[in-house]
Amino acid sequence: MAIIRKNCLFAGNEAGGQRLAILYSFAATCKANGICFRKWLEDVLPRLNSTPAGQIDSLIPKGEVK
């Protein structure tokens, strides 16, 4: 927890801190499901703009990227 507090000092502002918390949440979800966070990001980021809002749940890490 101390490392996270230290890293959050450099988030810039409250909105930056919230975005950082979201990324930490995705990283923890990937870790819990045995997914490489970097590979998941490389898979999801290019598809983010083309995914309809109704299908955004398909981008959440669920164990499909190894």
N, C-alpha and C positions, 0 to 999 in steps of 0.2 A: 504494500500500500504506500509506503514511503516513496518508492520510485515513481509511482503514478502521480503523487502530489508534486514531486519535483518536476516531472515532465509537464504537468499542467500549468506550471508557472510561465511556460513559454507558448501557451495557446494564443496569446494576444489579447483576447477579450472573452466575455461570457459566451458569445456565440461560437467562438473557436473552441472553447472548452467543451461545449455541448457536442460539437462535431467530433472532437477527439474522443469523447465518451462513447459515441456511436461506433467509432472505429474499434475501440477497445472491446465493445460488446460483440461486434462481428468477429474479432480475433478470438475471443473467448468461446464463442459458439463454434467456430471452426475447430479450435483445439478440442472441445468436448466431443465433437463428431469425428475426430481423426482426419481433418482436412487441412492441407497446407494452405495457410492464410494467403500467402503470396500468389499461389496458383489460382485460388478462388477469385482473388481480385483481378488477376489477368484474364480470367474467364468472364467475370461479371461486368467489369467496366466498359468493354466495347459494346455489350448488349444493353447497357442501361438506358440509353436514349431511345432505342428502338422497341423497348418492351412496353406494351400498353399498361396503363395503371391497374387494370383488372388482373393482370398476370404478374404483378411485381413480387408476389409471394414465391414465384418460381426462381427468383434470384437469391433467396435466403439460403445460407449454407445448410445442407441436409445430409451430406455424406456422399454426394454424387461425384465430386472432384477429388481425385487422389493424387 
